[in-house]
Amino acid sequence: MSGHFCYIAFHNEYVTLGFNYGSELEDPTHLLEGSGKLMRHVKIKHQDILASEDLRNLLVYASTYRVTK
């Protein structure tokens, strides 16, 4: 893994917002999907989620998670 905390992948039906250490992140609203050892993702199928406070909180937490470890 690099110093990056997330990635964006574009698909025909949705956009994936992936988190390199997603399995270690607190996710009280269960936005994260996946079963890999470390990586998890959020499938963004509608633009409404972009205004979600839950997604915003996840991004802020993920961006500082490894910095404090």
URLIN-V531421 format. One record per residue. N is the residue number from 1. D_LAST is the distance of its C-alpha to the last C-alpha in whole Angstrom. Layout:
BEGIN
((N | D_LAST) (N | D_LAST))
END
This chain:
BEGIN
((1 | 15) (2 | 15) (3 | 12) (4 | 14) (5 | 13) (6 | 17) (7 | 20) (8 | 24) (9 | 26) (10 | 30) (11 | 32) (12 | 36) (13 | 35) (14 | 32) (15 | 29) (16 | 25) (17 | 22) (18 | 20) (19 | 16) (20 | 14) (21 | 12) (22 | 14) (23 | 15) (24 | 11) (25 | 12) (26 | 14) (27 | 18) (28 | 20) (29 | 23) (30 | 23) (31 | 23) (32 | 21) (33 | 23) (34 | 23) (35 | 23) (36 | 21) (37 | 18) (38 | 15) (39 | 17) (40 | 19) (41 | 21) (42 | 23) (43 | 27) (44 | 28) (45 | 32) (46 | 33) (47 | 32) (48 | 32) (49 | 28) (50 | 27) (51 | 28) (52 | 26) (53 | 24) (54 | 22) (55 | 22) (56 | 21) (57 | 18) (58 | 17) (59 | 16) (60 | 15) (61 | 12) (62 | 12) (63 | 12) (64 | 9) (65 | 7) (66 | 5) (67 | 6) (68 | 4) (69 | 0))
END
